[in-house]
Amino acid sequence: MRDFARLWACVLALALAGAHAAAQPAGSGTTETLSAPAPDLSGRKLSIMLRRPSGQGPFPLVVINHGSPPSAQDRPKVNPVYSVIGDWFLGRGYAVALPVRRGYGVVGGSWDEGFGDCDRPDFVKGGTETAREIEAALATLLTSSGIAKQGVVVVGQSAGGWGTIALASRPHPEIAGLINFAGGRGGHRNQQPYSNCNPDRLVIAAGKFGQGARTPMVWIYSENDTFFAPALAQAMYNAFVDSGGSASLRIVPPFEDDGHELMAKRDGLRVWAPIVDEFLKSLRKE
């Protein structure tokens, strides 16, 4: 038992130092629900599911941000669990936070991430509102016991990925890196795959977010993403880095029927896990 205790202490120490080895079964640890004041001063509370590994911590934190369904009728159904990627990070010693934003799921109320009419969409506004939600959740999470105050990793999928890109343009010294899975807005215009609301303005908005964005990022898109096809993903990425953003782009082979769902699917793990693992290792070298 004494030898096991020493081994367990060593594993935790490595996690805190950034090694993040697979330290425990995904089902271990604790789960609780936190609330955070919404950034619009409305009195609403964001809901955050927080999963901690076993032990005392402090644990490095990953914040995983959900997308936005194409239909407004589906927003109340949003309940981000993301067990695949959540278990993966939990098994590497991270505390895993899954916030629900304004207008979605149990939070409900007005939806503030809209970008307006497709003819003149304000994709910057939409992304900035999502970024403000992530900031509000993060401020509460960093006051929680057992959470490390530095080395945060922020992950976003689809609209959450777009908010993560927007977040990169705002200073956050506690954030070490950001991961964008299939980020963007305006996809599936008129319920049609590979049809974007206004791709030119989306690219321009990505360029604006790249100005001053110095926190390392990795962008992951699939060749058969029906919301943001490779050419559009590449154009957004080019605009972002040409404006000064720090990021790498990985376009992976087609995944199932729609690569937009890569992050959430069990079989997607074998595709994105090596990329994310490589990215996390690069953060530890900086």
N, C-alpha and C positions, 0 to 999 in steps of 0.2 A: 504493500500500500504506500509505503514511503517513496518507493521508486516511481509509482504512478503519479503521486502528488507532485514530485519534482518535474516529471515529464509534462504534466498539465500546466504547471506554472511556466515552463519553458515555452509551450505552445502559445499561451496568452501573451507572453512577452514578445514573441516573434510577431504576433498579430499587431500589437501596438507599435512595434518598430517598422511595420509595413510589409512583413513577409506574407501575411494573410494566407497561410497554408490551410488546407481543409482540416479544421480542428475538431469538428463535432457533427453529429447527425443533424440534418436540416430541421427535424421536428423538435429539437431540444430548445431550451431557452424559455422566454416569456413573451407574451403578447398583451398589449394594452392599447386603449384608444385615448388619444390626446385631443385637445381642441386649441385652436389658435385664432386670435382676433383677425377677421378679414381686413385686408388693407384699405377698404373703402370707408372705414369708420362707421359702418352701418349697424354695428353691433352683432352682425352675424359671426358665426364661428366656423372656421374650417375644421374638418374632421381628419385626424391623422392616425392611421394604424401603425404602431411602432412595435417591431419585433426585435428583441435583444437576444444575443447568445447567452448561454449559461455562464455564470461567473459575475464578478463585480465590475469589470471594465476598468478604466474607460474604454469604450469600443469606438473604432472609427465608424462614421455614419455614411450611409448611402440613402439618398432621397430619390424615389422613383415616381415619376409624374405621368399621369394617364393622358390618353388622347381625348378627342371629342367626336362623338358619333355624327355622321352626316345629317341625320334627322334630329330635329329638336325634340321630338317625342321620345327619343331614346336617352336623352340626357339624364332624366331621373333614374334610369336603370344603371347608371355607371356605379360600379362597385369594384374599384381596383384592388385585386388580390395579387396578381402577377407572381404566382407561387413558384414558377420555374426560376426566374431571375432572382426572386427574393430568397429562395432556398440556396441558390448558388452563392450569393453574397453572404448569407448567414453562415454557411458552411466555411467561409473564409474569414470569419471573425468580425464581420460588420454588423452593426445594428441597422435594420432595414426600416425605412419610413415610407409610407404610402399615403400622401395627402389626397383629400377630395376637395376640389376647388368650388368656387361660387357657381351656382347654376347647375350643379351636377349632384346626383345621388342624394345622400342624406343631408347635404348642405342646402341644396335647392335655392330658391329665390331667383333674383335677376341674374342673367348670364351676361357677364361683362367682357367676354373675350371676342365679341363679334368684330368683324372687320368691315362691315357696311356693304354697300352695293358692289356687285362683281365688276361693274364697269370702272369704278374708281375705288377699289378696296384699300383699306388702311391696314395692311398686314403688320406694319410696325406697331400700331396701337394694339392689335390683337395679341401679338407676341409679348409686348411689354406688360399687358395685364396679366398674362400667364406668369411672367417672370416675377411680378409683384406678389402673386399668390405663393410662388415657391419661396420667396424671401420671407413672407409672413410665417409660413410653416417652419422654415429653417430657424427663424429667431426663437420660436418656442422650443423646437427640438434641442437647440444648443443650451437651453437652461435645464434640460432634463438630466436627472442623475445617471451616471454611467456612460455619458456620451462625450467623446473627445471633442475638444473645441476647435481643432484644426484637422486638416486632411479630409474634408468632406468631399464626397463624390456625388454629383448630381446626374441623374439619368432621366431621359424623357422619351416618350414614344409618340409619334404623330404630332398632334397639337402640343402635347407635352414636350416633344423634341424641339418644336419651334420655340416654345417658351424657354427651353434650355439654351438655344442659340441666342435668344434675346438676353437671357441672364448673363451670358458671357460678356456682353457689352457693358455690364455694370460691375463696379469693383466689389469683390467679396474675398478678402484675404483668407477667410477660413475654408474656402473651396479650393481643393487641389486639382480637380479635373472634372470635365463634363462629358457625357456620352449621349449622343443624339441618335436615336433609332428612328429612321424614316420620318424626320421632322419636316413640317411644312403646314400650310393652310390652303384652303380652297380646292382640295381634291374632290373628285367625283362630282363635278358640276353637272347638275340636272340628272344625278344618279348614274352618270356614265363613267366607266373606268377609263383611265388614261386621259381624262379631260379635266384641266385645271381652270379655276375661276379666272385667273389673270396671271399667267406664268411670268410675264415680263415684270410686273410689279412685285411679284414674290422674289425674283432675283434682285431687284433694286433694294428691297427691304433687307435681304440677307447681307447685301453690301453695307447698308447702314449699321447693321448689328456688328459687322466686322470691325468697325472703327473703334479702336481702343480695346478690343477684345484680346486679352493676353493670356488668359487661363487656358491651359492645354485642353483640346477637345479631340474626340474621334467621332466621325459621322459614319453610320452604317446604313446602307440602303441595299435593296435587292434588285436584281435585273428585272424581276416581274412584279415590282411594286406598282399596283394599279392606281395609286394616289399620286406618287411622285416618282416618275420613271427615271431611269439613269441619266438621260440627257438633262432633265430638269434638275436633278440632284447635283450633277456636275456643274451646271451653270450657277446654282445657288452657292455651291462650295467655292467656285472660282471668285465670285463676287465677294464672298466673305473674306477669303485669304488675301485677295488683291487689295482689300481695304485695310489690311493689317491684322486680321484675325488669325489666331494660332490653332490650326486644326489639321487633321489628316482625314482623308476620305477612303472608305472601303466599300466598294460595290461588290456584293457577293452573288453567286449564281442563283438562278431562280429557285424559289422555295415554295413548295406545295402549289396551291391555286393562286395565292396572292402573297408575295413577299412582304407586304406591308405588315403582316401579322407575325413576322419572324421572331420578335422578342418574346411574344407571349406563348408560343407553342413549344411543347416538350422537345420535338425533333429539331427545333431551331437552336437548341443549346449547343449542339455539336458545331454549328456554323459560327455563332457569335462568341462563344466562350473563349476560344483561342485569341480572338481579336481583343476582347475586353481584358483578358489576362495579360496580354502583351502591353496594352495601354497602362494598366495599373502598375506593371513593373517599370515602365518608363517614368511614371510619376515618382517612384521611389528613388530613381537615379538622379532626379533633379535637386 
